[in-house]
Amino acid sequence: MIAPAITKSLATPVQRDYVSWSAISTYQQCPLRYYFRYIEGLEETFTSASLALGGAVHSAVEHHFNELMVGNPAPDHDTLLNAFWDGWRSRAETAAIQLGKGEDLDSIGKTADRVIAAFRASEFAQPQGRILGVEEELRSPLIPGLPDILGRIDLIVETDEALKIIDLKTARTRWSTEQAERSGEQLMLYAALAKDLVPGKPIQLEFAVVTKTASPVVETLPVAWDQRRIDRTQRVMAKVWSAIEAGSFFPAPSPTACPTCPFRTECEAWQG
């Protein structure tokens, strides 16, 4: 079942003078999907309910921390639920939302209600220290030969001891500490972008993981600062960019990714 959405025509490809972690990750997952999205500029005609729900949770959390950052009280449950639905509707205006088996707007609403309650009750919702940025964009020419690197950091908090860089994830199951460490390259890149925000202060990296289950859990999981991993991440991005510049685009069939790819029709018609 696909929730109604406003249909939009194909957009003119946007010429960008920057590259993001999400773009590089898209190429790593499927070079042809990168081509359709970032070279051809095709719009994604649908998105999964899971991604839409995660994005709407981000909208509610962003509203919460924006209020705290300007010195206002924490928003109540209904206010955050309204922010969630605003985020959901915003996504439905740009791409149809593909609901899964057994999903409908009522079940989505119940999940949102539980997730927001768990978030408001969590320690993550009341960070210790001063909030410096929410959905903060940082940009820098980090890597020779590449355009500027652009990062969008969910939450930046300064404490007496450190500068905290926090990325919010929504997941179907709880993350382990090992999974957080294995997923740390994105945070490593953000650390490189944020290193001069508060000169001389150590940087701490964390994932805040919200599980979208019957009993949601909100956990913060640290990722160890590792300059070698930062250097490696930048070298990998340079390699990926070289492949993009060389026009190396091809499909990467996946039994998990292909069914939810919005470019399946274009992929099937592609002849190389």
N, C-alpha and C positions, 0 to 999 in steps of 0.2 A: 504494500500500500504506500502511495506517495502523497504526502500532504500537499495541498494546493500551493502554488507559488506564482509570482508574477514573472512572465516570460520576458527575457531581455535578448536583444540581438547581440551578435558577436561584437566584441569590443575591438577597437584598433589597438594593435600591440603597443605596449608602453615601452619606450626606450628608457632603461634604467642605468644610472651611473653608480649602482651599488649592488651587492649580492647579500642575501640573507642565509641564515642557517637552514631555514625551511626550504629554500630553493636548492641548496647543495644537497640536503637530505632527499629531496624529491628526485634529483638526478641519480643519487646512489640507489634509491629504491627502484626506479624505472626511468632510464634516459629518455624514452619516447614520451612518457608523461611529462617530463620536464619540457620537452620540445613543444608539445601541444599547449602547455600552460604558459611558458615564459618566452618562447620564440614566436609561435603562431598567435599567442594571446587569446586562445579560446577560453570562453567562460565555462566553468563547471556547472552543468545543467542540473545536477542533483548532488546531494550530500547525504551521508548516512545519518540516521537519528542519533547514533552514538556521538558522532563528531559535532552535530548541532547541539546536543545536550551539553557536551563538554564546553563548547563555546559559550553557551548561555550561562553555565555555571561561572565561567570566567567573567562574564558581564556582571553578575551579581557580586562576586568577590571584588572586582575592580571598584564597583560603587561603594562597597563597604570600606575599603581602604582609602578611597578618595575622601570620604567623609571624615575618617580618623585623621588623615593627613592635614586637613584644614582646621582641625580642632573641634569638630562636631561630635556628638555622641554616636555610638555605634547604631546603625539603622536597625529597626525592628524586623521581625521575621517577614511580615507582609510586604514591607518595602523592598527587601531583597528578593522576595518571590516575584514582585512586579518587575524588578530589574532583570530577573531571569527571563520572564516572558517577553520583555522588550528585546532582549538579546536573541531569543528564539525567533521572534517575528522578523527581526532584522535579517537573519540568515535565510528565512523563508522567502524574503523579497528578492534575493539574489540567486537562489537555487532551490529547486524542489527538495523537500526533506523526505528521504526514503525510510519509511518506518519498517521495522523488522517484524517477524512473525509474532503475533500476540501483542504488538505495541499499538497504542493509540494515544491521543492527546491526554486522556485521563490517566493512563499509566505513566506517561512522561511527567505529568503534573505531580503525581504521587511520589515519583523518584525525586523530583526537584524539591518537594516539600521536605523529604527526609534528608537530602543532602544539605540543604540550607540549615536545617536544625542542627545537624552534626557539625557543620562549619561554625555556626555561631557559638556552639558549646566548646569548641576546640581552643587549645592554646595558640594555634596559628592565627586565630581571629583577633588576638590581642597581643601583638608583638611588643617585646620589650625594646625600648629605644625610640629613635626618631625616624619616622618614615620620610625618606628622601625622594622616592619616586614610585609611581604606580603605572604599570604599562609604559615604562620609560623607554624611549628610543635613544640608543647610543650608536654613534657612527664614527668609524675611524679607518684610515688606510693601513690596516694591520699587516697585510701580506703583500710583499712586492710582486708586481705583475697582475694583481687583482684589482677590481674596483673597490671602493670603500666597503667595509663589512658593516652591515646594519643589524643590530640586535634589539629586540623588544623584550625588556625584562619586566616580569610580572610585578616584582616587589623588591625595593631596595631599602634596607633599614640600617641605620647607624647606631651602634651601641657603644658603650665605653671601651669595649675590647676590640671591636672589629666592624667592618662593613659587610653586611649580609646581602648576598645576591640569591634571591629565591625564585624558583620557577614552579608554577602550578601545573600539575598533571591530574587528569581524571582517568580512572582505570576501572576495569571490570573486577579485578582482584587486587589484593594488597601487594605492595611491592616489598621485597626484602632489601636489607642493607646492601647485599651484593648486587641486586638489580639496579639500585640507585647508582652505585659506583660504576657499573658497566655502561650506564646511560649518561655518564657525566660529561661527554664531549661538548654538548651544548652549553653547559654551565662553565666549562673551561674557556670557551670562546667569550662568553659574557664577562668572565673575570678579566680577560685581556682587555676588553672594551672599557671596563669600569675601574681599572687599576689606578687611574689618576683622579678619580672623583674626590677621594679623601686621601691625599698623599701621605704615605708613611703608615697608614693604618692597615693591618692585616685584613684579607678578604676571606670570608667564610661562605661556602657554597651549600645550598640546600634545595632539595626537591620537597614541595608540599604536595602530597598525593591524596586525592579524594577518591575513595572507592564508591562506585555507583551500584551498591548492592541493597538488599533488603534492610540491612543494618549498616549504613555507611560509616566509614572510619576516615578520619582526617589525621594524617601523620606527616611529620617533617623528618626527612632523612638526609643526613649530611653526606657531602661528597668531598673527599680530601683534595686540597690544593696540590697540584702536581705540575710543575713547570714543564717536565718532560712530556706530559700528556697534552699540555697547551701547545707546545712546539709541534708535536705529532699531529694534532688536530689541524693546525695551520698548514702543515705540509700536505695533509690529505686534501684539504680544501684547494690548495694550489694544483694538485694533481687532477682533481675533478674539474677545476676551471680550465685546465689545459685541454681536457677531453671535450668540454663544451665549446671552447674556442675552435677546436679542430672539427667540429660538426659531427661528433661521434654520437649518433642517436639511434637507438634500437630498442625493441620491446624486451621486457624482463618478465616473462610469464610467472604468475604466482597464484596458487589456488586460494590464497587468503586475500590478496590485494586486488586481483582482477575483477572479482564480482562486484566490488564497490567502487571501481574506478569510473569516473564520470566521462572518460574518453574511450570507452569500449568500442563504440561505433567507428570512431576515427581510427582507432588502433587496428580494427579488423580490416578497414579499407586501405590501410597504409601498405605500400608496396616497396618501401625502402628507397 
